[in-house]
Amino acid sequence: MATTIKLSDQLIREAKTVGQAMSRSAPKQLEHWARIGRIAEENPELTYSEIQGILLAEQEREDELTDYTFLSGAG
């Protein structure tokens, strides 16, 4: 569900700059920051590196679930 929200011009500029460096659009960069922030708030004992590991593991699991193809006619 897409929702329109109001963000500061400064935050948008920062998201564009960092997003370009990370090969993400500004909205995707903002989503990324939001996910990191949510995980950090819910798990204050985690380091940034641990949060990155969680996000990487989630993406790898998602890729495995969506990209796997069964081969027919085995044998």
N, CA, C and O atoms as a GROMACS GRO file, in nm:
protein
  300
    1MET      N    1   0.085  -0.116   0.000
    1MET     CA    2   0.000   0.000   0.000
    1MET      C    3   0.090   0.124   0.000
    1MET      O    4   0.168   0.143   0.093
    2ALA      N    5   0.079   0.206  -0.100
    2ALA     CA    6   0.155   0.330  -0.108
    2ALA      C    7   0.080   0.439  -0.034
    2ALA      O    8  -0.042   0.452  -0.044
    3THR      N    9   0.157   0.518   0.040
    3THR     CA   10   0.100   0.628   0.117
    3THR      C   11   0.186   0.750   0.096
    3THR      O   12   0.309   0.741   0.093
    4THR      N   13   0.124   0.865   0.082
    4THR     CA   14   0.197   0.989   0.068
    4THR      C   15   0.226   1.045   0.206
    4THR      O   16   0.137   1.057   0.289
    5ILE      N   17   0.354   1.078   0.230
    5ILE     CA   18   0.393   1.140   0.356
    5ILE      C   19   0.479   1.262   0.327
    5ILE      O   20   0.541   1.272   0.222
    6LYS      N   21   0.481   1.354   0.421
    6LYS     CA   22   0.559   1.476   0.405
    6LYS      C   23   0.693   1.460   0.475
    6LYS      O   24   0.698   1.428   0.594
    7LEU      N   25   0.801   1.481   0.402
    7LEU     CA   26   0.936   1.470   0.456
    7LEU      C   27   1.010   1.600   0.429
    7LEU      O   28   0.977   1.674   0.335
    8SER      N   29   1.109   1.628   0.510
    8SER     CA   30   1.186   1.751   0.491
    8SER      C   31   1.267   1.745   0.362
    8SER      O   32   1.308   1.637   0.318
    9ASP      N   33   1.289   1.861   0.303
    9ASP     CA   34   1.372   1.868   0.182
    9ASP      C   35   1.513   1.817   0.209
    9ASP      O   36   1.573   1.752   0.124
   10GLN      N   37   1.565   1.847   0.328
   10GLN     CA   38   1.700   1.802   0.364
   10GLN      C   39   1.708   1.649   0.365
   10GLN      O   40   1.804   1.592   0.313
   11LEU      N   41   1.610   1.583   0.424
   11LEU     CA   42   1.610   1.438   0.429
   11LEU      C   43   1.601   1.378   0.288
   11LEU      O   44   1.668   1.280   0.258
   12ILE      N   45   1.520   1.438   0.203
   12ILE     CA   46   1.508   1.391   0.064
   12ILE      C   47   1.641   1.406  -0.009
   12ILE      O   48   1.683   1.316  -0.081
   13ARG      N   49   1.707   1.520   0.009
   13ARG     CA   50   1.838   1.542  -0.056
   13ARG      C   51   1.939   1.438  -0.009
   13ARG      O   52   2.014   1.382  -0.089
   14GLU      N   53   1.942   1.413   0.122
   14GLU     CA   54   2.035   1.314   0.176
   14GLU      C   55   2.005   1.175   0.122
   14GLU      O   56   2.097   1.100   0.089
   15ALA      N   57   1.878   1.141   0.113
   15ALA     CA   58   1.839   1.010   0.060
   15ALA      C   59   1.879   0.996  -0.086
   15ALA      O   60   1.923   0.890  -0.128
   16LYS      N   61   1.865   1.102  -0.163
   16LYS     CA   62   1.906   1.098  -0.304
   16LYS      C   63   2.056   1.076  -0.315
   16LYS      O   64   2.101   0.994  -0.395
   17THR      N   65   2.134   1.150  -0.235
   17THR     CA   66   2.279   1.140  -0.241
   17THR      C   67   2.327   1.001  -0.201
   17THR      O   68   2.404   0.938  -0.273
   18VAL      N   69   2.282   0.954  -0.085
   18VAL     CA   70   2.324   0.823  -0.037
   18VAL      C   71   2.268   0.714  -0.127
   18VAL      O   72   2.336   0.616  -0.156
   19GLY      N   73   2.145   0.730  -0.170
   19GLY     CA   74   2.082   0.631  -0.257
   19GLY      C   75   2.158   0.612  -0.387
   19GLY      O   76   2.175   0.500  -0.434
   20GLN      N   77   2.203   0.722  -0.445
   20GLN     CA   78   2.281   0.711  -0.569
   20GLN      C   79   2.409   0.632  -0.545
   20GLN      O   80   2.447   0.548  -0.628
   21ALA      N   81   2.475   0.658  -0.434
   21ALA     CA   82   2.599   0.587  -0.402
   21ALA      C   83   2.574   0.439  -0.378
   21ALA      O   84   2.662   0.356  -0.402
   22MET      N   85   2.455   0.406  -0.329
   22MET     CA   86   2.422   0.267  -0.297
   22MET      C   87   2.336   0.200  -0.405
   22MET      O   88   2.286   0.090  -0.384
   23SER      N   89   2.319   0.266  -0.518
   23SER     CA   90   2.238   0.215  -0.630
   23SER      C   91   2.093   0.192  -0.590
   23SER      O   92   2.031   0.092  -0.626
   24ARG      N   93   2.039   0.288  -0.512
   24ARG     CA   94   1.899   0.284  -0.473
   24ARG      C   95   1.834   0.417  -0.509
   24ARG      O   96   1.902   0.520  -0.514
   25SER      N   97   1.705   0.414  -0.534
   25SER     CA   98   1.631   0.538  -0.552
   25SER      C   99   1.615   0.603  -0.415
   25SER      O  100   1.635   0.538  -0.313
   26ALA      N  101   1.579   0.730  -0.413
   26ALA     CA  102   1.556   0.799  -0.285
   26ALA      C  103   1.449   0.729  -0.202
   26ALA      O  104   1.469   0.709  -0.082
   27PRO      N  105   1.334   0.691  -0.261
   27PRO     CA  106   1.234   0.620  -0.180
   27PRO      C  107   1.286   0.487  -0.125
   27PRO      O  108   1.257   0.453  -0.010
   28LYS      N  109   1.362   0.413  -0.204
   28LYS     CA  110   1.417   0.286  -0.156
   28LYS      C  111   1.520   0.310  -0.044
   28LYS      O  112   1.529   0.230   0.049
   29GLN      N  113   1.598   0.419  -0.055
   29GLN     CA  114   1.693   0.451   0.049
   29GLN      C  115   1.620   0.485   0.179
   29GLN      O  116   1.662   0.443   0.287
   30LEU      N  117   1.512   0.560   0.168
   30LEU     CA  118   1.433   0.593   0.287
   30LEU      C  119   1.372   0.468   0.349
   30LEU      O  120   1.368   0.455   0.472
   31GLU      N  121   1.324   0.376   0.266
   31GLU     CA  122   1.272   0.249   0.318
   31GLU      C  123   1.382   0.172   0.391
   31GLU      O  124   1.358   0.114   0.497
   32HIS      N  125   1.500   0.172   0.334
   32HIS     CA  126   1.614   0.102   0.395
   32HIS      C  127   1.644   0.162   0.532
   32HIS      O  128   1.659   0.089   0.630
   33TRP      N  129   1.654   0.294   0.539
   33TRP     CA  130   1.679   0.360   0.667
   33TRP      C  131   1.568   0.330   0.768
   33TRP      O  132   1.595   0.309   0.886
   34ALA      N  133   1.445   0.328   0.721
   34ALA     CA  134   1.332   0.300   0.811
   34ALA      C  135   1.342   0.158   0.867
   34ALA      O  136   1.317   0.136   0.986
   35ARG      N  137   1.378   0.063   0.783
   35ARG     CA  138   1.393  -0.076   0.830
   35ARG      C  139   1.503  -0.086   0.934
   35ARG      O  140   1.487  -0.153   1.036
   36ILE      N  141   1.618  -0.020   0.909
   36ILE     CA  142   1.728  -0.022   1.004
   36ILE      C  143   1.683   0.041   1.136
   36ILE      O  144   1.710  -0.012   1.243
   37GLY      N  145   1.615   0.155   1.128
   37GLY     CA  146   1.568   0.222   1.247
   37GLY      C  147   1.470   0.138   1.326
   37GLY      O  148   1.477   0.134   1.449
   38ARG      N  149   1.378   0.071   1.257
   38ARG     CA  150   1.281  -0.014   1.324
   38ARG      C  151   1.351  -0.128   1.398
   38ARG      O  152   1.320  -0.155   1.514
   39ILE      N  153   1.444  -0.194   1.330
   39ILE     CA  154   1.517  -0.304   1.392
   39ILE      C  155   1.597  -0.254   1.512
   39ILE      O  156   1.600  -0.318   1.617
   40ALA      N  157   1.661  -0.137   1.497
   40ALA     CA  158   1.742  -0.081   1.607
   40ALA      C  159   1.655  -0.047   1.727
   40ALA      O  160   1.695  -0.071   1.841
   41GLU      N  161   1.537   0.009   1.705
   41GLU     CA  162   1.449   0.042   1.816
   41GLU      C  163   1.395  -0.083   1.885
   41GLU      O  164   1.382  -0.086   2.008
   42GLU      N  165   1.364  -0.185   1.807
   42GLU     CA  166   1.309  -0.308   1.864
   42GLU      C  167   1.416  -0.394   1.932
   42GLU      O  168   1.385  -0.477   2.017
   43ASN      N  169   1.542  -0.373   1.893
   43ASN     CA  170   1.654  -0.454   1.943
   43ASN      C  171   1.773  -0.364   1.977
   43ASN      O  172   1.874  -0.368   1.907
   44PRO      N  173   1.764  -0.284   2.082
   44PRO     CA  174   1.869  -0.186   2.112
   44PRO      C  175   2.005  -0.248   2.142
   44PRO      O  176   2.106  -0.178   2.141
   45GLU      N  177   2.010  -0.378   2.169
   45GLU     CA  178   2.137  -0.443   2.199
   45GLU      C  179   2.216  -0.476   2.073
   45GLU      O  180   2.334  -0.508   2.082
   46LEU      N  181   2.154  -0.470   1.956
   46LEU     CA  182   2.221  -0.505   1.830
   46LEU      C  183   2.310  -0.392   1.781
   46LEU      O  184   2.277  -0.274   1.794
   47THR      N  185   2.424  -0.430   1.724
   47THR     CA  186   2.511  -0.332   1.659
   47THR      C  187   2.463  -0.310   1.515
   47THR      O  188   2.381  -0.387   1.464
   48TYR      N  189   2.514  -0.206   1.453
   48TYR     CA  190   2.479  -0.181   1.313
   48TYR      C  191   2.522  -0.299   1.225
   48TYR      O  192   2.449  -0.337   1.133
   49SER      N  193   2.637  -0.356   1.252
   49SER     CA  194   2.684  -0.472   1.174
   49SER      C  195   2.590  -0.590   1.188
   49SER      O  196   2.564  -0.661   1.090
   50GLU      N  197   2.538  -0.612   1.307
   50GLU     CA  198   2.443  -0.721   1.328
   50GLU      C  199   2.312  -0.695   1.253
   50GLU      O  200   2.252  -0.787   1.197
   51ILE      N  201   2.269  -0.570   1.253
   51ILE     CA  202   2.148  -0.533   1.178
   51ILE      C  203   2.169  -0.556   1.030
   51ILE      O  204   2.081  -0.609   0.962
   52GLN      N  205   2.285  -0.517   0.978
   52GLN     CA  206   2.316  -0.542   0.837
   52GLN      C  207   2.311  -0.691   0.807
   52GLN      O  208   2.259  -0.732   0.703
   53GLY      N  209   2.364  -0.773   0.897
   53GLY     CA  210   2.361  -0.918   0.878
   53GLY      C  211   2.219  -0.971   0.873
   53GLY      O  212   2.188  -1.059   0.793
   54ILE      N  213   2.133  -0.919   0.959
   54ILE     CA  214   1.992  -0.960   0.959
   54ILE      C  215   1.927  -0.926   0.826
   54ILE      O  216   1.858  -1.009   0.767
   55LEU      N  217   1.950  -0.803   0.778
   55LEU     CA  218   1.890  -0.761   0.651
   55LEU      C  219   1.943  -0.845   0.535
   55LEU      O  220   1.867  -0.881   0.444
   56LEU      N  221   2.072  -0.875   0.536
   56LEU     CA  222   2.130  -0.958   0.431
   56LEU      C  223   2.072  -1.099   0.435
   56LEU      O  224   2.038  -1.155   0.330
   57ALA      N  225   2.059  -1.155   0.553
   57ALA     CA  226   2.001  -1.290   0.565
   57ALA      C  227   1.856  -1.292   0.518
   57ALA      O  228   1.814  -1.387   0.451
   58GLU      N  229   1.780  -1.189   0.552
   58GLU     CA  230   1.641  -1.181   0.504
   58GLU      C  231   1.636  -1.178   0.352
   58GLU      O  232   1.553  -1.246   0.291
   59GLN      N  233   1.725  -1.098   0.292
   59GLN     CA  234   1.725  -1.087   0.146
   59GLN      C  235   1.766  -1.219   0.081
   59GLN      O  236   1.708  -1.260  -0.018
   60GLU      N  237   1.867  -1.284   0.137
   60GLU     CA  238   1.911  -1.412   0.082
   60GLU      C  239   1.800  -1.516   0.092
   60GLU      O  240   1.778  -1.592  -0.002
   61ARG      N  241   1.730  -1.519   0.205
   61ARG     CA  242   1.619  -1.613   0.222
   61ARG      C  243   1.509  -1.584   0.120
   61ARG      O  244   1.453  -1.676   0.060
   62GLU      N  245   1.478  -1.457   0.102
   62GLU     CA  246   1.375  -1.418   0.005
   62GLU      C  247   1.416  -1.457  -0.136
   62GLU      O  248   1.333  -1.506  -0.214
   63ASP      N  249   1.543  -1.435  -0.171
   63ASP     CA  250   1.592  -1.472  -0.304
   63ASP      C  251   1.583  -1.623  -0.326
   63ASP      O  252   1.545  -1.668  -0.434
   64GLU      N  253   1.618  -1.700  -0.224
   64GLU     CA  254   1.611  -1.846  -0.235
   64GLU      C  255   1.468  -1.893  -0.254
   64GLU      O  256   1.442  -1.986  -0.330
   65LEU      N  257   1.376  -1.830  -0.185
   65LEU     CA  258   1.236  -1.871  -0.194
   65LEU      C  259   1.173  -1.834  -0.327
   65LEU      O  260   1.085  -1.906  -0.375
   66THR      N  261   1.215  -1.725  -0.387
   66THR     CA  262   1.150  -1.680  -0.510
   66THR      C  263   1.223  -1.726  -0.637
   66THR      O  264   1.162  -1.731  -0.744
   67ASP      N  265   1.352  -1.759  -0.627
   67ASP     CA  266   1.429  -1.790  -0.746
   67ASP      C  267   1.447  -1.940  -0.771
   67ASP      O  268   1.501  -1.978  -0.875
   68TYR      N  269   1.403  -2.023  -0.680
   68TYR     CA  270   1.426  -2.166  -0.696
   68TYR      C  271   1.332  -2.224  -0.800
   68TYR      O  272   1.212  -2.197  -0.797
   69THR      N  273   1.386  -2.304  -0.892
   69THR     CA  274   1.307  -2.367  -0.996
   69THR      C  275   1.329  -2.518  -0.990
   69THR      O  276   1.443  -2.564  -0.989
   70PHE      N  277   1.221  -2.594  -0.985
   70PHE     CA  278   1.230  -2.740  -0.988
   70PHE      C  279   1.252  -2.785  -1.132
   70PHE      O  280   1.191  -2.733  -1.226
   71LEU      N  281   1.340  -2.879  -1.148
   71LEU     CA  282   1.366  -2.936  -1.280
   71LEU      C  283   1.278  -3.058  -1.299
   71LEU      O  284   1.265  -3.141  -1.210
   72SER      N  285   1.219  -3.068  -1.416
   72SER     CA  286   1.134  -3.185  -1.444
   72SER      C  287   1.217  -3.289  -1.520
   72SER      O  288   1.317  -3.256  -1.584
   73GLY      N  289   1.173  -3.411  -1.513
   73GLY     CA  290   1.237  -3.520  -1.588
   73GLY      C  291   1.371  -3.562  -1.533
   73GLY      O  292   1.459  -3.604  -1.609
   74ALA      N  293   1.390  -3.552  -1.403
   74ALA     CA  294   1.516  -3.592  -1.344
   74ALA      C  295   1.536  -3.744  -1.360
   74ALA      O  296   1.442  -3.821  -1.348
   75GLY      N  297   1.658  -3.783  -1.386
   75GLY     CA  298   1.690  -3.925  -1.388
   75GLY      C  299   1.723  -3.978  -1.518
   75GLY      O  300   1.751  -4.098  -1.530
   0.00000   0.00000   0.00000
